């Protein structure tokens, strides 16, 4: 699990694109977009045990 900054100088631009993707959406639409994005990224990872560890880590950081 990589929790260190792995985007480097691209981090700010990735964040900006993510925020732009949410522009004009209602709160419910924004939540739905985030859910779809999580599922798409989970599919890219493709490893259930790794995903469960990432989900737990994300929850612990909340």
mmJSON file of the N, C-alpha and C atoms, coordinates in Angstrom:
{"data_MODEL":{"atom_site":{
"group_PDB":["ATOM","ATOM","ATOM","ATOM","ATOM","ATOM","ATOM","ATOM","ATOM","ATOM","ATOM","ATOM","ATOM","ATOM","ATOM","ATOM","ATOM","ATOM","ATOM","ATOM","ATOM","ATOM","ATOM","ATOM","ATOM","ATOM","ATOM","ATOM","ATOM","ATOM","ATOM","ATOM","ATOM","ATOM","ATOM","ATOM","ATOM","ATOM","ATOM","ATOM","ATOM","ATOM","ATOM","ATOM","ATOM","ATOM","ATOM","ATOM","ATOM","ATOM","ATOM","ATOM","ATOM","ATOM","ATOM","ATOM","ATOM","ATOM","ATOM","ATOM","ATOM","ATOM","ATOM","ATOM","ATOM","ATOM","ATOM","ATOM","ATOM","ATOM","ATOM","ATOM","ATOM","ATOM","ATOM","ATOM","ATOM","ATOM","ATOM","ATOM","ATOM","ATOM","ATOM","ATOM","ATOM","ATOM","ATOM","ATOM","ATOM","ATOM","ATOM","ATOM","ATOM","ATOM","ATOM","ATOM","ATOM","ATOM","ATOM","ATOM","ATOM","ATOM","ATOM","ATOM","ATOM","ATOM","ATOM","ATOM","ATOM","ATOM","ATOM","ATOM","ATOM","ATOM","ATOM","ATOM","ATOM","ATOM","ATOM","ATOM","ATOM","ATOM","ATOM","ATOM","ATOM","ATOM","ATOM","ATOM","ATOM","ATOM","ATOM","ATOM","ATOM","ATOM","ATOM","ATOM","ATOM","ATOM","ATOM","ATOM","ATOM","ATOM","ATOM","ATOM","ATOM","ATOM","ATOM","ATOM","ATOM","ATOM","ATOM","ATOM","ATOM","ATOM","ATOM","ATOM","ATOM","ATOM","ATOM","ATOM","ATOM","ATOM","ATOM","ATOM","ATOM","ATOM","ATOM","ATOM","ATOM","ATOM","ATOM","ATOM","ATOM","ATOM","ATOM","ATOM","ATOM","ATOM","ATOM","ATOM","ATOM","ATOM","ATOM","ATOM","ATOM","ATOM"],
"id":[1,2,3,4,5,6,7,8,9,10,11,12,13,14,15,16,17,18,19,20,21,22,23,24,25,26,27,28,29,30,31,32,33,34,35,36,37,38,39,40,41,42,43,44,45,46,47,48,49,50,51,52,53,54,55,56,57,58,59,60,61,62,63,64,65,66,67,68,69,70,71,72,73,74,75,76,77,78,79,80,81,82,83,84,85,86,87,88,89,90,91,92,93,94,95,96,97,98,99,100,101,102,103,104,105,106,107,108,109,110,111,112,113,114,115,116,117,118,119,120,121,122,123,124,125,126,127,128,129,130,131,132,133,134,135,136,137,138,139,140,141,142,143,144,145,146,147,148,149,150,151,152,153,154,155,156,157,158,159,160,161,162,163,164,165,166,167,168,169,170,171,172,173,174,175,176,177,178,179,180,181,182,183,184,185,186],
"type_symbol":["N","C","C","N","C","C","N","C","C","N","C","C","N","C","C","N","C","C","N","C","C","N","C","C","N","C","C","N","C","C","N","C","C","N","C","C","N","C","C","N","C","C","N","C","C","N","C","C","N","C","C","N","C","C","N","C","C","N","C","C","N","C","C","N","C","C","N","C","C","N","C","C","N","C","C","N","C","C","N","C","C","N","C","C","N","C","C","N","C","C","N","C","C","N","C","C","N","C","C","N","C","C","N","C","C","N","C","C","N","C","C","N","C","C","N","C","C","N","C","C","N","C","C","N","C","C","N","C","C","N","C","C","N","C","C","N","C","C","N","C","C","N","C","C","N","C","C","N","C","C","N","C","C","N","C","C","N","C","C","N","C","C","N","C","C","N","C","C","N","C","C","N","C","C","N","C","C","N","C","C","N","C","C","N","C","C"],
"label_atom_id":["N","CA","C","N","CA","C","N","CA","C","N","CA","C","N","CA","C","N","CA","C","N","CA","C","N","CA","C","N","CA","C","N","CA","C","N","CA","C","N","CA","C","N","CA","C","N","CA","C","N","CA","C","N","CA","C","N","CA","C","N","CA","C","N","CA","C","N","CA","C","N","CA","C","N","CA","C","N","CA","C","N","CA","C","N","CA","C","N","CA","C","N","CA","C","N","CA","C","N","CA","C","N","CA","C","N","CA","C","N","CA","C","N","CA","C","N","CA","C","N","CA","C","N","CA","C","N","CA","C","N","CA","C","N","CA","C","N","CA","C","N","CA","C","N","CA","C","N","CA","C","N","CA","C","N","CA","C","N","CA","C","N","CA","C","N","CA","C","N","CA","C","N","CA","C","N","CA","C","N","CA","C","N","CA","C","N","CA","C","N","CA","C","N","CA","C","N","CA","C","N","CA","C","N","CA","C","N","CA","C","N","CA","C","N","CA","C"],
"label_alt_id":[null,null,null,null,null,null,null,null,null,null,null,null,null,null,null,null,null,null,null,null,null,null,null,null,null,null,null,null,null,null,null,null,null,null,null,null,null,null,null,null,null,null,null,null,null,null,null,null,null,null,null,null,null,null,null,null,null,null,null,null,null,null,null,null,null,null,null,null,null,null,null,null,null,null,null,null,null,null,null,null,null,null,null,null,null,null,null,null,null,null,null,null,null,null,null,null,null,null,null,null,null,null,null,null,null,null,null,null,null,null,null,null,null,null,null,null,null,null,null,null,null,null,null,null,null,null,null,null,null,null,null,null,null,null,null,null,null,null,null,null,null,null,null,null,null,null,null,null,null,null,null,null,null,null,null,null,null,null,null,null,null,null,null,null,null,null,null,null,null,null,null,null,null,null,null,null,null,null,null,null,null,null,null,null,null,null],
"label_comp_id":["UNK","UNK","UNK","UNK","UNK","UNK","UNK","UNK","UNK","UNK","UNK","UNK","UNK","UNK","UNK","UNK","UNK","UNK","UNK","UNK","UNK","UNK","UNK","UNK","UNK","UNK","UNK","UNK","UNK","UNK","UNK","UNK","UNK","UNK","UNK","UNK","UNK","UNK","UNK","UNK","UNK","UNK","UNK","UNK","UNK","UNK","UNK","UNK","UNK","UNK","UNK","UNK","UNK","UNK","UNK","UNK","UNK","UNK","UNK","UNK","UNK","UNK","UNK","UNK","UNK","UNK","UNK","UNK","UNK","UNK","UNK","UNK","UNK","UNK","UNK","UNK","UNK","UNK","UNK","UNK","UNK","UNK","UNK","UNK","UNK","UNK","UNK","UNK","UNK","UNK","UNK","UNK","UNK","UNK","UNK","UNK","UNK","UNK","UNK","UNK","UNK","UNK","UNK","UNK","UNK","UNK","UNK","UNK","UNK","UNK","UNK","UNK","UNK","UNK","UNK","UNK","UNK","UNK","UNK","UNK","UNK","UNK","UNK","UNK","UNK","UNK","UNK","UNK","UNK","UNK","UNK","UNK","UNK","UNK","UNK","UNK","UNK","UNK","UNK","UNK","UNK","UNK","UNK","UNK","UNK","UNK","UNK","UNK","UNK","UNK","UNK","UNK","UNK","UNK","UNK","UNK","UNK","UNK","UNK","UNK","UNK","UNK","UNK","UNK","UNK","UNK","UNK","UNK","UNK","UNK","UNK","UNK","UNK","UNK","UNK","UNK","UNK","UNK","UNK","UNK","UNK","UNK","UNK","UNK","UNK","UNK"],
"label_asym_id":["A","A","A","A","A","A","A","A","A","A","A","A","A","A","A","A","A","A","A","A","A","A","A","A","A","A","A","A","A","A","A","A","A","A","A","A","A","A","A","A","A","A","A","A","A","A","A","A","A","A","A","A","A","A","A","A","A","A","A","A","A","A","A","A","A","A","A","A","A","A","A","A","A","A","A","A","A","A","A","A","A","A","A","A","A","A","A","A","A","A","A","A","A","A","A","A","A","A","A","A","A","A","A","A","A","A","A","A","A","A","A","A","A","A","A","A","A","A","A","A","A","A","A","A","A","A","A","A","A","A","A","A","A","A","A","A","A","A","A","A","A","A","A","A","A","A","A","A","A","A","A","A","A","A","A","A","A","A","A","A","A","A","A","A","A","A","A","A","A","A","A","A","A","A","A","A","A","A","A","A","A","A","A","A","A","A"],
"label_entity_id":["1","1","1","1","1","1","1","1","1","1","1","1","1","1","1","1","1","1","1","1","1","1","1","1","1","1","1","1","1","1","1","1","1","1","1","1","1","1","1","1","1","1","1","1","1","1","1","1","1","1","1","1","1","1","1","1","1","1","1","1","1","1","1","1","1","1","1","1","1","1","1","1","1","1","1","1","1","1","1","1","1","1","1","1","1","1","1","1","1","1","1","1","1","1","1","1","1","1","1","1","1","1","1","1","1","1","1","1","1","1","1","1","1","1","1","1","1","1","1","1","1","1","1","1","1","1","1","1","1","1","1","1","1","1","1","1","1","1","1","1","1","1","1","1","1","1","1","1","1","1","1","1","1","1","1","1","1","1","1","1","1","1","1","1","1","1","1","1","1","1","1","1","1","1","1","1","1","1","1","1","1","1","1","1","1","1"],
"label_seq_id":[1,1,1,2,2,2,3,3,3,4,4,4,5,5,5,6,6,6,7,7,7,8,8,8,9,9,9,10,10,10,11,11,11,12,12,12,13,13,13,14,14,14,15,15,15,16,16,16,17,17,17,18,18,18,19,19,19,20,20,20,21,21,21,22,22,22,23,23,23,24,24,24,25,25,25,26,26,26,27,27,27,28,28,28,29,29,29,30,30,30,31,31,31,32,32,32,33,33,33,34,34,34,35,35,35,36,36,36,37,37,37,38,38,38,39,39,39,40,40,40,41,41,41,42,42,42,43,43,43,44,44,44,45,45,45,46,46,46,47,47,47,48,48,48,49,49,49,50,50,50,51,51,51,52,52,52,53,53,53,54,54,54,55,55,55,56,56,56,57,57,57,58,58,58,59,59,59,60,60,60,61,61,61,62,62,62],
"pdbx_PDB_ins_code":[null,null,null,null,null,null,null,null,null,null,null,null,null,null,null,null,null,null,null,null,null,null,null,null,null,null,null,null,null,null,null,null,null,null,null,null,null,null,null,null,null,null,null,null,null,null,null,null,null,null,null,null,null,null,null,null,null,null,null,null,null,null,null,null,null,null,null,null,null,null,null,null,null,null,null,null,null,null,null,null,null,null,null,null,null,null,null,null,null,null,null,null,null,null,null,null,null,null,null,null,null,null,null,null,null,null,null,null,null,null,null,null,null,null,null,null,null,null,null,null,null,null,null,null,null,null,null,null,null,null,null,null,null,null,null,null,null,null,null,null,null,null,null,null,null,null,null,null,null,null,null,null,null,null,null,null,null,null,null,null,null,null,null,null,null,null,null,null,null,null,null,null,null,null,null,null,null,null,null,null,null,null,null,null,null,null],
"Cartn_x":[0.846,0.0,0.897,0.666,1.459,0.656,1.114,0.449,1.274,2.508,3.331,2.877,3.235,2.897,3.538,2.707,3.199,2.926,2.294,1.98,3.003,3.76,4.777,4.177,4.801,4.352,3.021,2.554,1.258,0.085,0.356,-0.712,-1.691,-1.187,-2.072,-2.919,-2.337,-3.116,-4.15,-3.816,-4.793,-5.952,-5.65,-6.699,-7.573,-6.963,-7.719,-8.665,-8.2,-9.055,-10.209,-9.93,-10.979,-12.032,-11.601,-12.548,-13.347,-12.702,-13.399,-14.445,-14.157,-15.093,-16.373,-16.271,-17.427,-18.198,-17.648,-18.303,-19.694,-20.64,-22.013,-22.862,-22.283,-23.046,-23.692,-24.852,-25.464,-24.642,-24.94,-24.229,-24.449,-25.682,-25.986,-25.248,-25.211,-24.501,-22.999,-22.48,-21.065,-20.729,-21.594,-21.389,-21.442,-22.376,-22.496,-21.256,-20.746,-19.516,-18.359,-18.232,-17.161,-17.299,-18.524,-18.738,-18.327,-18.718,-18.323,-16.809,-16.185,-14.733,-14.039,-14.523,-13.943,-14.058,-15.214,-15.398,-14.522,-14.356,-13.491,-12.033,-11.58,-10.206,-10.01,-11.032,-10.959,-10.816,-11.52,-11.407,-10.0,-9.379,-8.001,-7.039,-7.256,-6.396,-6.63,-7.901,-8.262,-7.868,-7.507,-7.08,-7.909,-8.827,-9.764,-9.063,-8.065,-7.373,-6.694,-6.074,-5.419,-6.451,-7.581,-8.642,-9.207,-9.41,-9.921,-8.951,-7.658,-6.653,-6.678,-6.84,-6.918,-8.177,-9.294,-10.546,-10.397,-9.799,-9.599,-8.67,-7.608,-6.666,-7.34,-8.159,-8.875,-9.837,-10.481,-11.423,-10.668,-9.493,-8.696,-8.185,-7.999,-7.505,-8.618,-9.871,-11.014,-11.151],
"Cartn_y":[-1.162,0.0,1.233,2.114,3.342,4.487,4.994,6.133,7.408,7.274,8.457,9.098,10.368,11.094,10.401,9.84,9.138,9.917,11.086,11.902,13.009,13.328,14.363,15.686,16.292,17.608,17.546,16.361,16.231,16.234,16.148,16.071,17.223,18.439,19.605,19.602,19.214,19.211,18.085,16.955,15.864,16.311,16.978,17.491,18.497,19.379,20.39,19.736,18.693,17.983,17.307,16.711,16.07,17.09,18.252,19.283,19.806,19.974,20.432,19.412,18.133,17.075,17.173,17.701,17.839,19.138,20.066,21.37,21.203,21.922,21.925,20.76,19.832,18.683,19.001,18.416,18.512,17.661,17.781,16.963,15.474,15.095,13.686,13.212,14.038,13.676,13.55,14.432,14.391,13.113,12.735,11.478,10.284,10.303,9.204,9.131,10.285,10.317,9.71,10.093,9.537,8.026,7.539,6.089,5.381,5.949,5.34,5.352,6.454,6.568,5.535,5.355,4.339,2.957,2.645,1.322,1.143,2.181,2.099,1.89,2.64,2.487,1.128,0.656,-0.676,-1.738,-1.577,-2.521,-2.501,-1.321,-1.212,-1.967,-1.861,-2.561,-4.064,-4.465,-5.845,-6.881,-6.476,-7.414,-7.146,-8.058,-7.839,-7.578,-8.355,-8.174,-6.807,-6.415,-5.099,-3.985,-4.14,-3.137,-3.045,-4.184,-4.16,-3.434,-3.65,-2.948,-1.439,-1.077,0.349,0.991,0.309,0.84,1.064,0.095,0.221,1.39,1.535,2.643,3.984,4.071,5.317,5.652,4.655,4.873,5.359,4.77,5.153,6.585,7.082,8.44,9.474,9.026,9.953,10.58],
"Cartn_z":[0.0,0.0,0.0,-0.954,-1.069,-0.464,0.67,1.302,1.179,0.706,0.459,-0.851,-1.026,-2.247,-3.444,-4.302,-5.476,-6.764,-6.637,-7.805,-8.033,-6.992,-7.128,-7.571,-8.566,-9.022,-9.763,-10.131,-10.8,-9.826,-8.544,-7.549,-7.626,-7.731,-7.791,-9.057,-10.175,-11.421,-11.423,-10.837,-10.724,-9.839,-8.736,-7.847,-8.588,-9.359,-10.109,-11.113,-11.792,-12.75,-12.012,-10.859,-10.068,-9.649,-9.169,-8.75,-9.944,-11.084,-12.287,-12.728,-12.524,-12.888,-12.07,-10.851,-9.958,-10.17,-10.922,-11.115,-11.708,-11.12,-11.626,-11.173,-10.426,-9.945,-8.602,-8.371,-7.046,-6.081,-4.805,-3.814,-4.09,-4.411,-4.693,-5.946,-6.977,-8.199,-7.944,-7.099,-6.753,-5.991,-5.062,-4.317,-5.269,-6.202,-7.167,-8.053,-8.467,-9.261,-8.478,-7.199,-6.369,-6.241,-6.071,-5.952,-7.245,-8.394,-9.665,-9.826,-9.44,-9.549,-8.661,-7.441,-6.546,-7.167,-7.732,-8.336,-9.573,-10.371,-11.549,-11.138,-10.119,-9.645,-8.983,-8.26,-7.651,-8.73,-9.822,-10.927,-11.51,-11.567,-12.055,-11.138,-9.815,-8.85,-8.967,-8.939,-9.209,-8.173,-6.974,-5.934,-4.68,-4.367,-3.268,-1.939,-1.594,-0.312,-0.247,-1.329,-1.373,-1.244,-1.92,-1.833,-0.414,0.229,1.607,2.529,2.339,3.145,2.862,1.595,1.239,1.812,1.727,2.291,3.796,4.487,5.94,6.246,5.484,5.702,5.471,4.428,4.146,5.284,5.818,6.933,8.176,8.419,9.582,9.475,8.255,8.052,8.186,8.189,8.258,9.631],
"occupancy":[1.0,1.0,1.0,1.0,1.0,1.0,1.0,1.0,1.0,1.0,1.0,1.0,1.0,1.0,1.0,1.0,1.0,1.0,1.0,1.0,1.0,1.0,1.0,1.0,1.0,1.0,1.0,1.0,1.0,1.0,1.0,1.0,1.0,1.0,1.0,1.0,1.0,1.0,1.0,1.0,1.0,1.0,1.0,1.0,1.0,1.0,1.0,1.0,1.0,1.0,1.0,1.0,1.0,1.0,1.0,1.0,1.0,1.0,1.0,1.0,1.0,1.0,1.0,1.0,1.0,1.0,1.0,1.0,1.0,1.0,1.0,1.0,1.0,1.0,1.0,1.0,1.0,1.0,1.0,1.0,1.0,1.0,1.0,1.0,1.0,1.0,1.0,1.0,1.0,1.0,1.0,1.0,1.0,1.0,1.0,1.0,1.0,1.0,1.0,1.0,1.0,1.0,1.0,1.0,1.0,1.0,1.0,1.0,1.0,1.0,1.0,1.0,1.0,1.0,1.0,1.0,1.0,1.0,1.0,1.0,1.0,1.0,1.0,1.0,1.0,1.0,1.0,1.0,1.0,1.0,1.0,1.0,1.0,1.0,1.0,1.0,1.0,1.0,1.0,1.0,1.0,1.0,1.0,1.0,1.0,1.0,1.0,1.0,1.0,1.0,1.0,1.0,1.0,1.0,1.0,1.0,1.0,1.0,1.0,1.0,1.0,1.0,1.0,1.0,1.0,1.0,1.0,1.0,1.0,1.0,1.0,1.0,1.0,1.0,1.0,1.0,1.0,1.0,1.0,1.0,1.0,1.0,1.0,1.0,1.0,1.0],
"B_iso_or_equiv":[0.0,0.0,0.0,0.0,0.0,0.0,0.0,0.0,0.0,0.0,0.0,0.0,0.0,0.0,0.0,0.0,0.0,0.0,0.0,0.0,0.0,0.0,0.0,0.0,0.0,0.0,0.0,0.0,0.0,0.0,0.0,0.0,0.0,0.0,0.0,0.0,0.0,0.0,0.0,0.0,0.0,0.0,0.0,0.0,0.0,0.0,0.0,0.0,0.0,0.0,0.0,0.0,0.0,0.0,0.0,0.0,0.0,0.0,0.0,0.0,0.0,0.0,0.0,0.0,0.0,0.0,0.0,0.0,0.0,0.0,0.0,0.0,0.0,0.0,0.0,0.0,0.0,0.0,0.0,0.0,0.0,0.0,0.0,0.0,0.0,0.0,0.0,0.0,0.0,0.0,0.0,0.0,0.0,0.0,0.0,0.0,0.0,0.0,0.0,0.0,0.0,0.0,0.0,0.0,0.0,0.0,0.0,0.0,0.0,0.0,0.0,0.0,0.0,0.0,0.0,0.0,0.0,0.0,0.0,0.0,0.0,0.0,0.0,0.0,0.0,0.0,0.0,0.0,0.0,0.0,0.0,0.0,0.0,0.0,0.0,0.0,0.0,0.0,0.0,0.0,0.0,0.0,0.0,0.0,0.0,0.0,0.0,0.0,0.0,0.0,0.0,0.0,0.0,0.0,0.0,0.0,0.0,0.0,0.0,0.0,0.0,0.0,0.0,0.0,0.0,0.0,0.0,0.0,0.0,0.0,0.0,0.0,0.0,0.0,0.0,0.0,0.0,0.0,0.0,0.0,0.0,0.0,0.0,0.0,0.0,0.0],
"pdbx_formal_charge":[null,null,null,null,null,null,null,null,null,null,null,null,null,null,null,null,null,null,null,null,null,null,null,null,null,null,null,null,null,null,null,null,null,null,null,null,null,null,null,null,null,null,null,null,null,null,null,null,null,null,null,null,null,null,null,null,null,null,null,null,null,null,null,null,null,null,null,null,null,null,null,null,null,null,null,null,null,null,null,null,null,null,null,null,null,null,null,null,null,null,null,null,null,null,null,null,null,null,null,null,null,null,null,null,null,null,null,null,null,null,null,null,null,null,null,null,null,null,null,null,null,null,null,null,null,null,null,null,null,null,null,null,null,null,null,null,null,null,null,null,null,null,null,null,null,null,null,null,null,null,null,null,null,null,null,null,null,null,null,null,null,null,null,null,null,null,null,null,null,null,null,null,null,null,null,null,null,null,null,null,null,null,null,null,null,null],
"auth_seq_id":[1,1,1,2,2,2,3,3,3,4,4,4,5,5,5,6,6,6,7,7,7,8,8,8,9,9,9,10,10,10,11,11,11,12,12,12,13,13,13,14,14,14,15,15,15,16,16,16,17,17,17,18,18,18,19,19,19,20,20,20,21,21,21,22,22,22,23,23,23,24,24,24,25,25,25,26,26,26,27,27,27,28,28,28,29,29,29,30,30,30,31,31,31,32,32,32,33,33,33,34,34,34,35,35,35,36,36,36,37,37,37,38,38,38,39,39,39,40,40,40,41,41,41,42,42,42,43,43,43,44,44,44,45,45,45,46,46,46,47,47,47,48,48,48,49,49,49,50,50,50,51,51,51,52,52,52,53,53,53,54,54,54,55,55,55,56,56,56,57,57,57,58,58,58,59,59,59,60,60,60,61,61,61,62,62,62],
"auth_comp_id":["UNK","UNK","UNK","UNK","UNK","UNK","UNK","UNK","UNK","UNK","UNK","UNK","UNK","UNK","UNK","UNK","UNK","UNK","UNK","UNK","UNK","UNK","UNK","UNK","UNK","UNK","UNK","UNK","UNK","UNK","UNK","UNK","UNK","UNK","UNK","UNK","UNK","UNK","UNK","UNK","UNK","UNK","UNK","UNK","UNK","UNK","UNK","UNK","UNK","UNK","UNK","UNK","UNK","UNK","UNK","UNK","UNK","UNK","UNK","UNK","UNK","UNK","UNK","UNK","UNK","UNK","UNK","UNK","UNK","UNK","UNK","UNK","UNK","UNK","UNK","UNK","UNK","UNK","UNK","UNK","UNK","UNK","UNK","UNK","UNK","UNK","UNK","UNK","UNK","UNK","UNK","UNK","UNK","UNK","UNK","UNK","UNK","UNK","UNK","UNK","UNK","UNK","UNK","UNK","UNK","UNK","UNK","UNK","UNK","UNK","UNK","UNK","UNK","UNK","UNK","UNK","UNK","UNK","UNK","UNK","UNK","UNK","UNK","UNK","UNK","UNK","UNK","UNK","UNK","UNK","UNK","UNK","UNK","UNK","UNK","UNK","UNK","UNK","UNK","UNK","UNK","UNK","UNK","UNK","UNK","UNK","UNK","UNK","UNK","UNK","UNK","UNK","UNK","UNK","UNK","UNK","UNK","UNK","UNK","UNK","UNK","UNK","UNK","UNK","UNK","UNK","UNK","UNK","UNK","UNK","UNK","UNK","UNK","UNK","UNK","UNK","UNK","UNK","UNK","UNK","UNK","UNK","UNK","UNK","UNK","UNK"],
"auth_asym_id":["A","A","A","A","A","A","A","A","A","A","A","A","A","A","A","A","A","A","A","A","A","A","A","A","A","A","A","A","A","A","A","A","A","A","A","A","A","A","A","A","A","A","A","A","A","A","A","A","A","A","A","A","A","A","A","A","A","A","A","A","A","A","A","A","A","A","A","A","A","A","A","A","A","A","A","A","A","A","A","A","A","A","A","A","A","A","A","A","A","A","A","A","A","A","A","A","A","A","A","A","A","A","A","A","A","A","A","A","A","A","A","A","A","A","A","A","A","A","A","A","A","A","A","A","A","A","A","A","A","A","A","A","A","A","A","A","A","A","A","A","A","A","A","A","A","A","A","A","A","A","A","A","A","A","A","A","A","A","A","A","A","A","A","A","A","A","A","A","A","A","A","A","A","A","A","A","A","A","A","A","A","A","A","A","A","A"],
"auth_atom_id":["N","CA","C","N","CA","C","N","CA","C","N","CA","C","N","CA","C","N","CA","C","N","CA","C","N","CA","C","N","CA","C","N","CA","C","N","CA","C","N","CA","C","N","CA","C","N","CA","C","N","CA","C","N","CA","C","N","CA","C","N","CA","C","N","CA","C","N","CA","C","N","CA","C","N","CA","C","N","CA","C","N","CA","C","N","CA","C","N","CA","C","N","CA","C","N","CA","C","N","CA","C","N","CA","C","N","CA","C","N","CA","C","N","CA","C","N","CA","C","N","CA","C","N","CA","C","N","CA","C","N","CA","C","N","CA","C","N","CA","C","N","CA","C","N","CA","C","N","CA","C","N","CA","C","N","CA","C","N","CA","C","N","CA","C","N","CA","C","N","CA","C","N","CA","C","N","CA","C","N","CA","C","N","CA","C","N","CA","C","N","CA","C","N","CA","C","N","CA","C","N","CA","C","N","CA","C","N","CA","C","N","CA","C","N","CA","C"],
"pdbx_PDB_model_num":[1,1,1,1,1,1,1,1,1,1,1,1,1,1,1,1,1,1,1,1,1,1,1,1,1,1,1,1,1,1,1,1,1,1,1,1,1,1,1,1,1,1,1,1,1,1,1,1,1,1,1,1,1,1,1,1,1,1,1,1,1,1,1,1,1,1,1,1,1,1,1,1,1,1,1,1,1,1,1,1,1,1,1,1,1,1,1,1,1,1,1,1,1,1,1,1,1,1,1,1,1,1,1,1,1,1,1,1,1,1,1,1,1,1,1,1,1,1,1,1,1,1,1,1,1,1,1,1,1,1,1,1,1,1,1,1,1,1,1,1,1,1,1,1,1,1,1,1,1,1,1,1,1,1,1,1,1,1,1,1,1,1,1,1,1,1,1,1,1,1,1,1,1,1,1,1,1,1,1,1,1,1,1,1,1,1]
}}}
